[in-house]
Amino acid sequence: MAAGLAFPAVRIGRAADTPIRNVVLLMQENRSFDHYFGLYPGANGLPDCAPVSHADTLALSDVPHTTDVAEAEFDQGRNDRFSLAGSRALTYYTGEDIPYYWSLANRFTLCDSYFCSVLGPTFPNRLYSIAASAGGFKDNPATIDARLLPRPNLVDRLDEAGVDWACYVAKVPAEGFNPVTYYPEHRGEARAQRPYSQLLADAATGRLPSVAWVITQEPVTEHPPDPISWGERFVALTINSLAAGPQWQSMAVILNYDENGGFYDHVAPPQVDSRGYGFRVPAIVASPFAKPGHVSAKPFDHTSVLAFVRSVFGLRALNSREASANPLEDAFDFGHSEPGFVSYTDRRRLVNDLLPTGWETSVLSLPVPPGESPTIPRPRPLCPPRVDLAGGATAAVGAALVLGAMALPFRARAGSPPRPPG
């Protein structure tokens, strides 16, 4: 690794010798890397002729995604039983469907080896995103038993070091997606539930805290059946508002997804301990110091984001899993800054016929700050032509993937628990 990318050892509470002074964390819901970026050029995406289909709607129905389902799909590392979750699990999108995300990846750094932290649904993965552990939780609980929560967490370390933080929630009160308020001591804390309007105001006036969570809420989470176009616009409004503000020059925004939501991904996740990793999920690092157009193949997971925050602000490690995590170093070039960002575009192959009718109407009607004209990479073909030994073009041979056709019968548990959602 180049010396310019290293994080030096620092004292607690003293920022590392990097230009980053503000970190914003935005986690969306339930998509796999291959589902969103499987045909992104230069990424480790879908195998040639994988038996998947281009999604025909922006609002897919939900796919089973409990821990039992994820472990069955993983199948001891064979990743061959995704068809058990139904045909919706075997779908993909391209930049024709999610143009802002593909242009965002092209402008900044896309991570194609970013895994969720555990083979399981939302709650354990969002716990990993704040505490590098799921504690005593395996699935989404009906109620949260505080005795089973992992401690310490990132908020504890920030408070210990005197680093300011806040959560900005898409809708007050936040329901199910805010890992800070999983902890009872923070549920009534004002800075754990600041309204989204305050995020936009703080971004415009340069008053964002050192670490900020942006907490999504249905129906802008991208969790099926939420229309992904609504979630994409919410993310664009968030990132572009941050990038248009005065703190952008020293900011890093981490956009990631809590878990794969049952959608197919061809890379078997490495098992670093008894809980994970889980499957790959989309992750983009947006910052003036993010390597433009870079696809990072370094292995990351949710604990990598914690390690990045620890490295920047000189915090103590939470546990051994977080202490050994790669802190996203390959995504940055701190010797080079490009402050530009990309404009939002809503021109897409599929049309969303659903109209917002609830609280989301006001948020989705807000103008997204414009940036540079977006460049949307052309997707590579799913089934490219092959050349035979005589030099003539022939049809490609399908990848040797077994996605459950020969698997033993398995009855997946459908649906998600009442709260928090999966």
C-alpha positions in Angstrom: 0.0 0.0 0.0 1.3 3.4 -0.9 2.5 5.4 2.1 0.2 8.3 1.3 -2.8 6.0 2.0 -1.8 4.8 5.4 -3.5 5.9 8.6 -0.9 6.9 11.2 -1.2 5.9 14.9 -2.9 8.7 16.8 -4.0 9.6 20.3 -7.7 9.1 21.3 -9.8 12.0 20.2 -7.1 13.5 17.8 -7.9 13.2 14.1 -5.6 11.1 12.0 -3.2 12.9 9.6 -5.8 12.8 6.8 -7.9 15.6 5.4 -11.1 13.9 6.5 -12.9 15.8 9.2 -16.5 14.7 8.6 -17.8 11.2 8.0 -21.4 10.6 6.9 -22.9 7.0 7.1 -25.9 6.1 4.9 -27.1 2.5 4.9 -29.9 1.4 2.6 -31.7 -1.9 2.5 -31.6 -5.4 1.1 -29.7 -5.5 -2.2 -26.8 -7.7 -3.3 -23.9 -6.5 -5.4 -24.7 -8.6 -8.4 -28.3 -7.4 -8.2 -27.3 -3.8 -8.7 -23.8 -3.9 -10.2 -23.5 -7.4 -11.7 -22.9 -6.0 -15.2 -20.9 -2.9 -14.2 -17.8 -2.8 -16.4 -14.6 -3.6 -14.6 -16.3 -5.1 -11.5 -16.3 -8.7 -10.3 -19.9 -9.1 -11.4 -22.2 -11.8 -12.8 -20.5 -14.7 -14.4 -21.0 -15.0 -18.2 -24.5 -16.3 -19.0 -25.5 -16.6 -15.4 -29.1 -17.8 -15.3 -30.6 -14.5 -14.1 -33.0 -12.0 -15.8 -33.2 -8.3 -16.1 -35.8 -7.1 -13.6 -39.0 -5.9 -15.2 -40.1 -3.6 -12.4 -38.6 -1.0 -10.0 -40.8 -2.4 -7.2 -40.0 -6.1 -6.9 -41.9 -8.1 -4.4 -39.9 -9.1 -1.3 -37.6 -12.1 -1.3 -37.2 -14.4 1.7 -34.1 -13.4 3.6 -34.0 -14.8 7.2 -30.8 -16.2 8.6 -32.0 -19.7 7.8 -32.6 -18.7 4.1 -29.2 -17.0 3.9 -27.4 -20.1 5.3 -29.2 -22.3 2.9 -28.3 -20.1 -0.1 -24.6 -20.0 1.1 -24.7 -23.9 1.3 -21.3 -24.1 3.0 -19.6 -21.9 0.5 -21.2 -23.2 -2.7 -23.6 -20.3 -3.2 -25.9 -22.6 -5.2 -29.3 -22.4 -3.7 -30.6 -18.9 -4.4 -33.4 -20.3 -6.5 -35.0 -21.5 -3.3 -36.0 -17.9 -2.7 -37.8 -17.7 -6.0 -37.2 -16.2 -9.4 -37.2 -12.6 -8.0 -33.9 -13.5 -6.3 -32.3 -14.1 -9.7 -32.7 -10.6 -11.1 -30.4 -7.7 -11.9 -30.5 -4.0 -12.8 -28.1 -1.9 -14.8 -27.3 1.8 -15.2 -30.4 2.0 -17.4 -32.5 1.4 -14.3 -30.4 3.0 -11.5 -28.6 5.8 -13.4 -27.6 7.9 -10.4 -26.0 4.9 -8.7 -24.0 3.9 -11.7 -22.8 7.4 -12.4 -22.0 7.8 -8.7 -19.8 4.7 -8.8 -18.1 6.0 -12.0 -17.3 9.3 -10.3 -16.1 7.9 -7.0 -15.1 4.5 -5.7 -17.2 1.3 -6.0 -16.3 -1.6 -3.7 -16.9 -4.9 -5.3 -15.7 -7.0 -2.4 -17.8 -5.3 0.3 -19.7 -8.0 2.3 -22.4 -7.6 4.8 -21.1 -8.7 8.2 -23.3 -11.7 8.9 -25.4 -14.2 7.0 -28.7 -12.8 8.1 -31.2 -10.0 7.9 -31.3 -6.3 8.9 -31.1 -6.3 12.7 -27.9 -8.3 13.2 -26.2 -6.6 10.3 -27.1 -3.1 11.5 -25.8 -4.1 14.9 -22.5 -5.0 13.3 -22.5 -1.6 11.6 -22.4 0.1 15.1 -20.8 -2.5 17.4 -18.9 -5.0 15.2 -21.1 -7.7 16.7 -24.6 -8.9 16.6 -24.5 -9.7 20.3 -27.1 -12.4 21.2 -29.3 -11.7 18.1 -29.6 -14.0 15.1 -32.7 -12.7 13.3 -34.9 -9.6 13.5 -36.5 -9.6 17.0 -40.1 -8.7 17.7 -38.8 -6.7 20.6 -35.2 -5.7 21.6 -33.9 -7.3 24.8 -31.2 -4.8 25.9 -29.3 -7.5 27.7 -28.4 -9.1 24.4 -27.1 -6.0 22.8 -23.3 -6.0 22.1 -21.2 -3.4 23.9 -19.3 -1.1 23.5 -20.5 0.5 20.3 -19.3 3.3 18.1 -21.3 6.0 20.0 -19.6 4.9 23.2 -16.2 5.4 21.6 -17.1 8.7 20.1 -18.4 10.0 23.4 -15.3 8.7 25.2 -13.1 10.6 22.8 -15.2 13.8 22.8 -16.1 13.5 19.1 -19.5 15.0 18.2 -22.1 12.9 16.4 -25.8 12.9 15.4 -28.4 10.9 13.6 -30.6 12.6 11.0 -33.7 10.5 10.3 -35.8 10.5 7.1 -38.9 10.5 9.2 -39.3 11.2 12.9 -39.6 8.9 14.8 -37.2 6.5 13.1 -38.6 3.0 13.0 -36.4 0.0 13.0 -33.4 1.3 10.9 -31.5 3.4 13.5 -28.9 1.2 15.2 -28.1 4.0 17.7 -31.7 3.8 19.1 -31.5 0.1 19.4 -29.8 1.0 22.6 -32.3 2.2 25.3 -30.0 4.9 26.6 -30.2 6.8 23.3 -33.9 6.4 22.4 -34.9 9.7 24.0 -31.8 11.6 23.0 -32.4 14.5 20.7 -29.2 14.1 18.7 -30.2 10.5 17.9 -33.4 11.7 16.1 -32.7 14.9 14.3 -35.1 15.6 11.4 -34.0 15.2 7.8 -34.7 18.9 7.2 -32.0 19.7 9.8 -29.5 17.6 7.8 -30.2 19.7 4.7 -29.8 22.9 6.8 -26.7 21.8 8.6 -25.1 20.7 5.3 -25.8 24.1 3.7 -24.5 26.0 6.7 -21.5 23.9 7.5 -22.8 22.7 10.9 -22.6 18.9 10.5 -21.0 17.0 13.4 -17.9 15.0 12.9 -19.8 11.7 12.5 -23.4 11.7 11.2 -25.7 8.9 10.4 -28.5 9.4 7.8 -31.3 7.0 8.7 -33.5 5.8 6.0 -37.2 4.9 6.4 -39.8 3.1 4.4 -40.7 3.7 1.6 -37.3 5.2 0.6 -35.2 2.3 1.9 -35.1 0.2 -1.3 -36.3 -2.7 0.7 -38.8 -4.6 -1.5 -41.4 -3.7 -2.5 -40.3 0.0 -2.0 -39.6 1.4 -5.5 -35.8 1.7 -5.9 -36.2 4.9 -7.8 -37.6 6.6 -4.6 -34.6 5.4 -2.6 -32.2 6.4 -5.3 -33.6 9.9 -5.3 -33.4 10.1 -1.5 -29.8 9.1 -1.6 -29.1 11.6 -4.4 -30.7 14.4 -2.4 -28.6 13.4 0.6 -25.2 13.1 -1.1 -25.6 16.1 -3.4 -26.8 18.3 -0.6 -23.7 17.3 1.4 -21.5 17.8 -1.7 -22.9 21.3 -2.3 -22.1 22.3 1.3 -18.9 23.9 2.7 -17.8 20.8 4.6 -17.6 18.6 1.5 -14.0 19.4 1.0 -13.1 17.4 4.1 -15.9 14.8 4.0 -16.3 11.1 3.3 -19.7 9.6 2.7 -20.1 5.8 2.9 -23.2 4.5 1.0 -23.8 0.8 1.7 -26.6 -1.7 2.2 -27.3 -3.7 5.3 -27.7 -7.1 3.7 -28.4 -8.8 0.4 -32.1 -9.3 1.0 -32.1 -12.8 -0.5 -30.9 -11.6 -3.9 -28.3 -13.6 -5.8 -24.6 -12.9 -5.6 -22.1 -15.3 -7.1 -19.2 -14.7 -4.6 -19.1 -17.0 -1.7 -18.4 -14.8 1.4 -15.2 -15.6 3.3 -15.9 -16.9 6.8 -13.8 -14.8 9.1 -15.5 -16.1 12.3 -18.6 -18.0 13.3 -21.0 -15.2 12.2 -19.7 -14.1 8.8 -19.1 -12.5 6.4 -22.5 -12.5 4.7 -23.1 -11.9 1.0 -21.7 -9.0 -1.0 -23.7 -5.7 -1.0 -23.3 -2.5 -2.9 -21.0 0.0 -1.4 -19.7 3.4 -2.7 -17.3 5.7 -1.1 -18.0 9.3 -2.1 -15.5 12.0 -1.2 -13.2 14.6 -2.9 -10.5 12.1 -1.9 -12.2 8.9 -3.2 -10.3 7.5 -6.1 -12.4 8.5 -9.2 -13.6 5.6 -11.3 -11.9 3.1 -9.1 -13.3 -0.4 -8.4 -11.8 -1.6 -5.1 -11.3 -5.3 -4.9 -10.1 -5.2 -1.3 -12.3 -7.2 1.2 -14.5 -4.9 3.3 -17.5 -5.4 5.5 -19.5 -3.2 7.9 -16.7 -3.4 10.5 -14.4 -1.7 7.9 -16.5 1.4 8.2 -16.1 1.3 11.9 -12.4 0.8 11.5 -12.3 3.8 9.1 -14.0 6.0 11.7 -11.7 4.7 14.3 -8.7 5.5 12.2 -9.8 9.0 11.3 -10.7 10.1 14.8 -8.2 8.0 16.8 -10.7 5.9 18.7 -10.1 2.7 20.6 -11.1 -0.5 18.7 -14.4 -2.1 19.7 -13.3 -5.7 19.5 -10.9 -8.0 17.6 -13.2 -8.2 14.6 -13.2 -4.5 14.1 -9.5 -4.2 15.0 -8.5 -6.5 12.2 -10.9 -5.0 9.6 -9.5 -3.1 6.6 -10.4 0.6 7.1 -11.3 1.3 3.5 -7.8 2.6 2.7 -7.9 1.5 -0.9 -10.9 3.8 -1.6 -8.9 6.9 -0.9 -6.0 9.0 -2.3 -5.4 11.6 0.3 -2.8 13.3 -1.9 -5.4 14.2 -4.6 -8.7 16.0 -4.3 -11.5 16.3 -6.9 -14.5 18.1 -5.3 -16.9 17.6 -8.2 -20.0 15.5 -7.9 -22.6 14.1 -10.3 -26.1 15.4 -11.1 -29.2 13.3 -10.5 -31.0 12.0 -13.5 -34.4 10.2 -13.5 -34.2 9.0 -17.1 -34.4 5.2 -16.8 -35.5 2.1 -18.8 -38.3 1.2 -16.4 -41.1 3.6 -15.4 -42.3 3.7 -11.8 -46.1 4.0 -11.9 -46.4 4.3 -8.1 -47.0 7.8 -6.7 -45.9 8.8 -3.2 -48.8 9.4 -0.9 -47.3 9.7 2.6 -44.6 11.6 4.5 -42.2 10.8 1.6 -44.0 13.1 -0.8 -42.4 16.2 0.6 -38.9 14.8 0.7 -39.1 13.3 -2.8 -40.3 16.7 -4.2 -37.3 18.6 -3.0 -34.8 19.6 -5.7 -31.6 17.7 -5.9 -28.6 20.0 -6.1 -27.0 19.8 -9.5 -23.5 18.7 -10.1 -21.5 17.6 -13.2 -23.2 15.9 -16.1 -23.4 12.2 -15.1 -21.5 9.6 -17.1 -23.4 6.3 -16.9 -21.1 3.3 -17.9 -22.5 1.0 -20.6 -23.2 -2.4 -19.0 -21.2 -5.3 -20.3 -23.3 -8.1 -21.9 -24.5 -10.8 -19.7 -23.8 -13.4 -22.3 -20.9 -12.2 -24.5 -20.0 -13.9 -27.7 -17.1 -16.3 -27.7 -14.6 -16.9 -30.4 -14.0 -20.5 -31.5 -10.6 -21.9 -32.5 -11.3 -21.1 -36.1 -11.8 -17.5 -35.3 -15.5 -17.4 -35.9 -18.0 -16.0 -33.4 -20.1 -18.5 -31.5 -22.7 -18.3 -28.8 -21.3 -18.2 -25.3 -21.5 -21.3 -23.2 -23.5 -20.8 -20.0 -21.6 -20.6 -16.8 -21.5 -23.8 -14.7 -23.8 -22.5 -12.0 -26.2 -24.7 -10.1 -28.7 -22.4 -8.4 -30.9 -24.8 -6.6 -32.5 -26.8 -9.4 -30.9 -30.0 -8.0 -31.1 -28.9 -4.4 -33.1 -30.9 -1.9 -36.5 -29.4 -1.1 -36.4 -26.5 1.3 -39.3 -24.4 2.6 -38.2 -20.9 3.1 -39.9 -18.7 5.7 -41.4 -15.8 3.7 -42.0 -12.3 4.9 -40.3 -10.0 7.4 -41.0 -9.5 11.2 -43.1 -6.6 12.3 -40.2 -4.4 13.5 -37.4 -3.8 12.7 -37.8 -4.8 9.0 -35.4 -7.2 7.4 
